[in-house]
């Protein structure tokens, strides 16, 4: 597509551009219809421009001769814009093509950017009911100065009677092109970014991201979360003892990784950490399917606590990440007097187990919020289905369960049970249950009869781990607040993106954040993964420990 030629400037079509004047009621209505302001964002400027074309046939001929047809320059938000019209699209001859270009990008610094929402409408001059339109948004920059519609509409449809109106768009060789534009203020600095054309995570956020292997998809979000826990990072850095035990090897692998994450401006590979992870557990962790995220996370955190306790000769990390809970399972429905002498020898009506709190596995089926699910989790409940204990692992029996919190960790991990194996053949399924989570959580309210003090039971949300995709596939990412400032970042492997808090708590409309370009499909998928329906792990930090835990 050729650029406008200087000699064409004397032959510009009739044109009106009133951005500095009050819009008519009709233009205001159509501006809201074709270029709506995304929810939660503020507008910098808006304008409506109309271009009357009374020689469509001549414009088509110009286009067929590879000559560019273009509007006068438009002025909006201190920038110059221009609409290029291709009555015969260069790539798709049966279509009309258009390109909205920002001319200002030729004279601005390389890092200059601006967010634009715009609608393009071709309509009948005498009857606006007959029209074709498209609405888009893009982040205009020095590298990407134009938004392109190679297939705006099929050209012959403009000359045909509309199904909803007797009039065609083109009548007496005339039509009107209207441009509805808004520039949007972007507090994140990355709204509608492509993330594929030179996006630099480290330059934009100060974080470089990670490069995990595919079979350990839940690993990167977990490592990003652990890295941003300040005392954990300090404990790992101070652990110098060597050895061949997997627990100690994990500590050493994390120390090397975290040192690289602190100093490198490029994404770090998690290969060495993954090599150690394969040694953990009775059979090793050779992969991490979605239905085993809880077991995967538990194994890594348990090994990390053990390794650091051995290496530092301190239980500091156990207090930080472990916590302590007591689970009592009591058998019901059996009278010991009815058992024989030999049966009574091995009979016990109660099992008591003390174990770490983290990660706290939470059933979310049938609950509206995490608080509701937690109350149920810590109440006296009858075990049913697969939860029923078994006699010597074979015969299930009726029992009740009660969980008491004895000691709260400084950082609380709550695993939301979304994945399970079902069907024949077995297939991992994912629950899309929408469950709300609050920014502030008071554990004394959900476990009121536990031995914890209210002064140390209040937590504030620090991170959310999210899965986008189906039960047996998809990607994992996390949204974290790495500092005490209320600034949130999305970490998905090597990409790190600033996000608004509205995105963390699902107080946004997907359409307000999605970009209209196919090149930005990854961003569309990230945005579409609504947090309440896709979050699988919540990370909370105790309020009385915040200043010691959160920070670089």
Legacy VTK file of the C-alpha trace (Angstrom):
# vtk DataFile Version 3.0
C-alpha trace
ASCII
DATASET POLYDATA
POINTS 552 float
0.000 0.000 0.000
1.616 3.248 -1.088
1.742 6.362 1.061
-0.145 9.519 0.072
1.533 11.562 -2.612
2.239 15.247 -2.132
0.537 16.222 -5.386
-2.760 14.702 -4.227
-3.188 17.302 -1.465
-5.034 19.703 -3.764
-7.724 17.180 -4.595
-9.065 16.329 -1.136
-12.746 15.353 -0.877
-15.368 17.303 1.090
-14.645 16.807 4.750
-15.676 18.018 8.203
-13.759 17.683 11.464
-15.327 19.339 14.525
-13.365 17.850 17.499
-13.065 21.250 19.138
-16.822 21.810 19.006
-19.646 20.239 20.937
-20.926 17.099 19.253
-24.480 16.842 18.085
-26.770 14.555 20.054
-26.668 12.061 17.169
-22.878 12.053 16.958
-22.616 11.653 20.731
-24.963 8.663 20.606
-23.074 7.047 17.751
-19.726 7.740 19.431
-20.890 5.702 22.429
-22.182 2.995 20.111
-19.226 2.587 17.774
-16.340 3.705 20.041
-17.450 2.957 23.608
-15.152 3.947 26.449
-13.870 0.765 28.162
-15.262 0.349 31.652
-13.017 1.608 34.435
-10.838 3.744 32.161
-10.715 7.509 31.731
-10.826 9.292 28.413
-8.165 11.716 27.221
-10.040 13.089 24.185
-12.696 12.190 21.630
-13.766 13.306 18.189
-16.162 12.489 15.362
-15.166 13.040 11.722
-17.244 12.671 8.544
-15.859 12.190 5.055
-18.306 12.590 2.149
-17.371 10.707 -1.018
-19.401 11.658 -4.096
-17.336 9.814 -6.720
-17.038 6.266 -5.467
-16.459 4.855 -8.958
-13.479 7.153 -9.426
-12.066 6.149 -6.054
-12.436 2.488 -7.001
-10.549 3.126 -10.218
-7.739 4.845 -8.284
-7.522 1.886 -5.948
-7.369 -0.594 -8.830
-4.478 1.415 -10.229
-2.673 1.006 -6.879
-3.133 4.648 -5.949
-3.934 5.420 -2.306
-7.141 7.264 -1.459
-6.875 9.152 1.799
-8.727 11.646 3.946
-7.617 15.001 5.224
-5.558 14.929 8.396
-7.540 14.608 11.607
-6.450 16.233 14.866
-7.166 14.451 18.132
-5.345 14.472 21.498
-2.498 16.515 20.066
-1.875 13.962 17.323
-2.441 13.915 13.591
-4.367 11.000 12.118
-5.329 9.995 8.590
-7.653 7.412 7.110
-6.409 5.490 4.087
-9.207 4.008 1.962
-8.792 1.067 -0.411
-12.066 0.511 -2.343
-10.250 -2.555 -3.699
-8.232 -4.063 -0.874
-4.658 -4.806 -1.847
-4.638 -8.305 -0.338
-8.318 -9.170 -0.844
-9.614 -7.632 -4.108
-13.264 -8.454 -3.369
-13.155 -6.390 -0.187
-12.931 -2.748 0.820
-9.859 -2.114 2.945
-9.047 0.691 5.392
-6.105 1.830 7.458
-6.172 4.385 10.277
-2.672 5.790 10.665
-1.149 8.098 13.255
1.125 10.549 11.413
2.571 11.823 14.688
4.619 8.627 15.148
7.073 9.958 12.544
8.255 12.719 14.887
7.909 11.268 18.407
10.438 9.360 20.582
10.728 5.607 20.082
8.942 4.876 23.368
5.900 7.075 22.580
2.543 5.255 22.733
-1.147 6.067 22.871
-4.304 3.966 23.307
-7.077 4.454 20.765
-10.651 3.194 20.521
-12.279 3.867 17.173
-15.250 2.944 15.037
-15.402 3.142 11.248
-18.809 3.410 9.578
-19.694 3.503 5.885
-23.302 4.590 5.429
-25.843 6.003 3.017
-25.700 9.806 3.056
-29.486 10.119 3.038
-30.362 7.115 5.157
-28.024 6.150 8.016
-29.910 2.910 8.593
-27.990 1.448 5.656
-24.427 1.019 6.880
-21.442 -1.262 7.417
-19.210 -0.805 10.441
-16.296 -2.114 12.470
-15.033 -1.162 15.927
-11.473 -1.679 17.054
-8.843 -0.520 19.480
-5.128 -0.538 19.335
-2.008 0.733 21.001
-0.445 3.079 18.485
3.321 3.459 18.804
6.457 4.330 16.896
6.703 0.679 15.788
2.994 0.147 15.102
1.600 3.415 13.694
-1.524 2.057 11.993
-4.501 -0.208 12.474
-5.337 -2.118 9.318
-8.646 -3.537 8.046
-7.781 -5.531 4.913
-11.293 -7.022 4.891
-13.515 -4.222 6.142
-16.521 -5.332 4.074
-17.303 -7.097 0.788
-17.380 -4.363 -1.825
-20.397 -5.536 -3.812
-22.533 -5.550 -0.644
-22.310 -1.752 -0.560
-24.297 -1.552 -3.803
-26.942 -4.079 -2.801
-30.135 -3.405 -0.911
-29.692 -4.081 2.771
-31.664 -6.926 4.321
-32.958 -4.518 6.956
-33.487 -1.515 4.657
-34.470 -0.859 1.061
-31.546 1.468 0.490
-28.014 0.315 -0.431
-25.031 2.001 1.207
-23.867 3.473 -2.121
-26.524 5.595 -3.812
-25.855 7.849 -6.824
-22.170 6.967 -6.474
-22.109 8.620 -3.037
-21.475 7.436 0.505
-20.202 8.740 3.815
-17.369 7.429 5.982
-17.573 8.371 9.655
-14.717 7.988 12.115
-15.548 7.839 15.839
-12.414 8.110 17.984
-11.366 8.163 21.632
-7.924 8.217 23.173
-7.835 6.364 26.492
-5.606 7.006 29.514
-3.744 3.838 30.463
-2.454 3.535 34.018
-0.727 0.196 33.319
1.308 1.326 30.336
0.551 -1.879 28.415
-3.145 -1.752 27.580
-3.747 -3.561 24.241
-0.077 -4.253 23.760
0.868 -6.958 21.256
3.508 -8.586 23.532
5.099 -10.049 20.409
6.699 -7.067 18.754
9.633 -6.249 20.993
7.829 -6.177 24.354
10.471 -6.073 27.107
9.104 -7.374 30.428
12.125 -6.267 32.423
12.129 -2.753 30.988
8.392 -2.390 31.541
8.090 -3.934 35.015
11.517 -4.687 36.488
10.760 -8.442 36.331
12.105 -10.717 33.596
9.970 -13.856 33.948
10.786 -17.574 33.797
11.187 -20.256 31.135
9.821 -23.583 32.454
9.537 -26.871 30.583
6.057 -27.757 29.371
5.474 -30.727 31.664
5.880 -28.518 34.748
3.331 -25.872 33.865
2.291 -25.070 37.490
5.937 -24.546 38.472
6.565 -21.024 37.155
3.650 -19.400 39.074
4.747 -21.173 42.270
8.384 -20.116 41.858
7.420 -16.508 41.124
5.324 -16.502 44.293
8.075 -18.000 46.437
10.715 -15.666 45.002
8.783 -12.587 46.080
8.580 -13.713 49.717
11.457 -11.686 51.174
12.427 -13.780 54.258
12.238 -17.005 52.236
14.600 -15.570 49.661
16.972 -14.477 52.446
16.870 -17.931 54.060
17.620 -19.644 50.750
20.488 -17.243 50.090
22.044 -17.992 53.484
21.799 -21.782 53.116
25.324 -22.893 52.210
25.464 -26.510 53.315
25.832 -29.017 50.485
24.731 -32.615 50.215
23.049 -35.115 47.955
19.680 -35.172 49.702
16.899 -33.946 47.393
15.684 -31.460 50.027
19.083 -29.771 50.192
19.559 -29.952 46.435
16.258 -28.140 45.969
17.427 -25.314 48.227
20.687 -24.969 46.282
18.878 -25.022 42.912
16.478 -22.326 44.113
19.355 -20.239 45.445
20.976 -20.237 42.010
17.681 -19.505 40.251
16.699 -16.679 42.600
20.131 -15.074 42.301
19.685 -15.056 38.540
16.163 -13.645 38.794
17.474 -10.804 40.942
20.264 -9.766 38.575
19.225 -10.821 35.080
17.196 -8.738 32.659
16.394 -11.863 30.626
14.004 -14.734 31.512
15.648 -17.442 33.634
15.400 -21.153 32.858
13.968 -23.416 35.568
15.756 -26.491 34.189
17.972 -27.129 37.257
15.049 -26.790 39.647
13.042 -29.224 37.538
15.899 -31.735 37.586
15.795 -31.729 41.415
12.005 -31.906 41.504
12.178 -35.197 39.620
14.013 -36.630 42.636
11.333 -35.659 45.159
8.717 -37.987 46.572
8.710 -41.799 46.616
8.543 -42.054 42.830
9.681 -38.586 41.840
7.631 -35.882 40.182
8.104 -36.586 36.490
5.209 -34.374 35.462
2.513 -32.190 36.969
-0.911 -32.794 35.406
-3.638 -30.369 36.422
-5.360 -32.866 38.710
-2.147 -33.198 40.751
-1.386 -29.502 41.330
-2.095 -29.863 45.040
0.234 -32.859 45.424
2.859 -31.118 43.277
2.749 -27.946 45.365
2.665 -29.853 48.671
5.706 -31.938 47.766
7.787 -28.927 46.738
6.841 -26.837 49.772
7.381 -29.714 52.186
10.803 -30.436 50.679
11.705 -26.754 50.774
10.790 -26.431 54.458
12.745 -29.595 55.346
15.755 -28.578 53.269
15.965 -25.093 54.745
15.443 -26.388 58.287
18.401 -28.741 57.820
20.561 -26.176 56.054
19.916 -23.269 58.432
19.346 -25.288 61.648
16.277 -23.140 62.303
12.530 -23.622 62.250
12.016 -20.095 60.938
10.875 -21.276 57.515
8.495 -23.782 59.066
6.782 -20.905 60.865
6.830 -18.886 57.647
5.357 -21.466 55.276
4.228 -24.374 57.408
1.811 -23.529 60.158
0.189 -26.373 62.069
-3.265 -27.931 62.045
-4.779 -30.887 63.881
-7.177 -33.192 62.058
-9.366 -35.496 64.124
-11.269 -38.278 62.363
-13.751 -40.093 64.612
-15.447 -43.330 63.675
-19.209 -43.430 64.226
-21.937 -46.065 64.039
-19.981 -48.896 65.677
-20.458 -50.074 69.258
-17.151 -51.545 70.536
-19.128 -53.881 72.785
-20.423 -55.658 69.686
-16.897 -56.470 68.507
-15.089 -59.670 69.371
-12.055 -59.681 71.656
-9.604 -59.850 68.765
-11.445 -57.099 66.851
-11.276 -54.824 69.879
-7.498 -55.292 70.083
-6.962 -53.314 66.850
-9.982 -51.093 67.101
-9.673 -47.292 67.427
-12.567 -44.894 67.061
-10.348 -41.852 66.596
-7.375 -40.790 64.503
-5.511 -37.591 65.322
-2.931 -36.161 62.911
-0.882 -32.962 63.194
0.257 -31.629 59.824
1.288 -28.401 58.062
-1.430 -25.980 57.059
0.065 -25.190 53.643
-1.226 -25.678 51.104
-4.726 -25.778 52.548
-6.880 -27.894 50.222
-10.370 -26.462 49.864
-13.456 -28.030 48.317
-15.307 -25.245 46.455
-18.244 -27.159 44.986
-21.532 -25.613 46.007
-20.010 -22.520 47.608
-20.328 -18.895 46.542
-17.180 -17.602 48.205
-13.910 -18.799 49.667
-15.077 -17.650 53.110
-18.118 -19.946 52.934
-15.972 -22.883 51.809
-13.486 -22.260 54.630
-16.227 -22.217 57.268
-17.401 -25.604 56.042
-13.830 -26.889 55.938
-13.239 -26.102 59.617
-16.643 -27.219 60.890
-17.502 -30.687 62.175
-18.518 -32.608 59.075
-19.575 -36.087 58.092
-17.223 -37.715 55.619
-18.909 -39.053 52.514
-17.967 -40.652 49.220
-14.251 -40.921 48.497
-13.486 -39.001 51.720
-14.677 -41.877 53.920
-11.794 -43.658 55.688
-11.318 -47.358 55.103
-10.610 -50.336 57.316
-7.180 -51.600 56.291
-7.656 -49.672 53.047
-10.572 -51.811 51.857
-13.926 -51.342 53.611
-15.102 -47.706 54.007
-16.790 -46.744 57.241
-18.794 -43.779 58.554
-16.790 -41.066 60.276
-16.674 -37.399 61.139
-13.806 -34.962 60.716
-12.827 -31.830 62.608
-9.868 -29.598 61.793
-8.374 -27.179 64.318
-5.804 -24.536 63.522
-2.999 -24.627 66.067
-0.580 -22.249 64.409
-1.030 -19.938 61.456
1.749 -19.544 58.886
2.955 -16.103 57.905
2.070 -16.892 54.283
-1.101 -18.879 53.657
-1.606 -20.928 50.465
-5.219 -21.934 49.754
-5.638 -24.520 46.989
-9.054 -24.387 45.301
-9.942 -27.906 44.150
-10.938 -27.476 40.496
-9.551 -30.622 38.898
-10.495 -34.266 39.181
-10.246 -37.469 37.172
-13.572 -38.861 35.971
-15.108 -40.957 33.232
-13.979 -43.996 31.310
-11.413 -43.766 29.930
-10.183 -41.534 32.735
-10.040 -37.861 31.818
-9.069 -34.786 33.806
-12.030 -32.444 34.157
-12.042 -28.881 35.390
-14.762 -27.223 37.424
-15.668 -23.743 36.217
-17.335 -22.938 39.540
-17.258 -19.184 40.054
-16.125 -18.517 43.601
-15.372 -15.084 44.999
-12.306 -14.368 47.082
-11.871 -11.322 49.273
-8.816 -9.126 49.543
-8.921 -9.407 53.349
-9.397 -12.741 55.111
-9.794 -13.249 58.867
-9.072 -16.865 59.766
-10.456 -16.421 63.289
-13.897 -15.951 61.732
-13.798 -19.087 59.597
-12.161 -21.262 62.266
-13.605 -19.622 65.364
-12.999 -22.528 67.787
-9.358 -23.027 66.813
-6.497 -22.078 69.121
-5.462 -18.924 67.276
-5.497 -15.294 68.286
-7.445 -12.720 66.322
-4.525 -10.291 66.396
-2.501 -12.641 64.176
-5.306 -14.098 62.069
-5.956 -11.318 59.533
-4.535 -11.839 56.055
-4.367 -9.736 52.894
-4.271 -11.186 49.389
-0.795 -11.259 47.899
-1.189 -13.493 44.840
-3.584 -15.499 42.668
-2.570 -18.472 40.536
-4.788 -18.989 37.500
-5.282 -21.742 34.918
-6.697 -20.957 31.500
-7.861 -23.861 29.384
-9.568 -27.218 29.781
-8.944 -29.887 32.382
-6.164 -31.673 30.516
-4.529 -28.712 28.797
-3.959 -24.981 29.023
-1.457 -22.629 30.642
-0.807 -21.386 34.152
-0.021 -17.845 35.259
-0.101 -15.840 38.457
-0.961 -12.296 39.467
1.166 -10.960 42.317
1.621 -7.828 44.379
5.388 -8.107 44.966
5.682 -4.929 47.062
3.624 -3.224 49.761
2.427 -0.768 47.105
-0.892 -1.681 45.548
0.725 -2.545 42.210
-0.153 -5.869 40.621
1.717 -7.765 37.908
0.743 -10.749 35.790
3.484 -13.375 35.383
3.045 -15.889 32.566
6.365 -17.605 31.881
8.638 -15.011 30.234
5.943 -12.342 29.954
5.362 -9.970 32.885
2.572 -7.411 32.543
1.293 -4.666 34.861
-2.428 -5.099 35.575
-5.121 -3.093 37.323
-6.530 -4.344 40.618
-9.957 -4.609 38.954
-8.548 -7.513 36.954
-7.398 -9.319 40.091
-10.838 -9.285 41.692
-12.870 -9.838 38.502
-14.332 -6.335 38.610
-13.954 -5.860 34.883
-15.614 -6.772 31.620
-13.551 -8.946 29.302
-14.534 -6.825 26.305
-13.058 -3.729 27.966
-9.560 -5.192 28.011
-9.339 -7.382 24.933
-7.506 -6.118 21.901
-9.110 -6.454 18.466
-6.077 -7.875 16.693
-5.305 -11.498 15.918
-1.656 -10.880 16.791
-2.715 -10.261 20.397
-4.464 -13.612 20.831
-2.350 -14.507 23.872
-3.517 -11.381 25.673
-7.124 -12.190 24.759
-6.782 -15.638 26.336
-5.201 -14.235 29.490
-7.931 -11.643 29.896
-10.676 -14.161 29.169
-9.510 -16.384 32.048
-11.814 -14.776 34.600
-10.242 -15.096 38.042
-13.277 -16.260 40.023
-13.825 -19.159 37.608
-10.195 -20.101 36.911
-8.143 -19.322 40.030
-6.745 -22.492 41.626
-4.458 -21.076 44.329
-4.757 -18.012 46.562
-1.798 -16.680 48.507
-2.409 -14.510 51.580
0.102 -12.735 53.841
-0.547 -12.146 57.529
-1.109 -8.459 58.256
1.223 -8.423 61.262
4.031 -9.790 59.061
3.470 -7.809 55.867
6.388 -5.398 56.116
8.802 -8.265 56.802
7.502 -10.547 54.069
6.627 -8.396 51.064
9.313 -6.421 49.320
12.301 -6.628 47.020
LINES 1 553
552 0 1 2 3 4 5 6 7 8 9 10 11 12 13 14 15 16 17 18 19 20 21 22 23 24 25 26 27 28 29 30 31 32 33 34 35 36 37 38 39 40 41 42 43 44 45 46 47 48 49 50 51 52 53 54 55 56 57 58 59 60 61 62 63 64 65 66 67 68 69 70 71 72 73 74 75 76 77 78 79 80 81 82 83 84 85 86 87 88 89 90 91 92 93 94 95 96 97 98 99 100 101 102 103 104 105 106 107 108 109 110 111 112 113 114 115 116 117 118 119 120 121 122 123 124 125 126 127 128 129 130 131 132 133 134 135 136 137 138 139 140 141 142 143 144 145 146 147 148 149 150 151 152 153 154 155 156 157 158 159 160 161 162 163 164 165 166 167 168 169 170 171 172 173 174 175 176 177 178 179 180 181 182 183 184 185 186 187 188 189 190 191 192 193 194 195 196 197 198 199 200 201 202 203 204 205 206 207 208 209 210 211 212 213 214 215 216 217 218 219 220 221 222 223 224 225 226 227 228 229 230 231 232 233 234 235 236 237 238 239 240 241 242 243 244 245 246 247 248 249 250 251 252 253 254 255 256 257 258 259 260 261 262 263 264 265 266 267 268 269 270 271 272 273 274 275 276 277 278 279 280 281 282 283 284 285 286 287 288 289 290 291 292 293 294 295 296 297 298 299 300 301 302 303 304 305 306 307 308 309 310 311 312 313 314 315 316 317 318 319 320 321 322 323 324 325 326 327 328 329 330 331 332 333 334 335 336 337 338 339 340 341 342 343 344 345 346 347 348 349 350 351 352 353 354 355 356 357 358 359 360 361 362 363 364 365 366 367 368 369 370 371 372 373 374 375 376 377 378 379 380 381 382 383 384 385 386 387 388 389 390 391 392 393 394 395 396 397 398 399 400 401 402 403 404 405 406 407 408 409 410 411 412 413 414 415 416 417 418 419 420 421 422 423 424 425 426 427 428 429 430 431 432 433 434 435 436 437 438 439 440 441 442 443 444 445 446 447 448 449 450 451 452 453 454 455 456 457 458 459 460 461 462 463 464 465 466 467 468 469 470 471 472 473 474 475 476 477 478 479 480 481 482 483 484 485 486 487 488 489 490 491 492 493 494 495 496 497 498 499 500 501 502 503 504 505 506 507 508 509 510 511 512 513 514 515 516 517 518 519 520 521 522 523 524 525 526 527 528 529 530 531 532 533 534 535 536 537 538 539 540 541 542 543 544 545 546 547 548 549 550 551
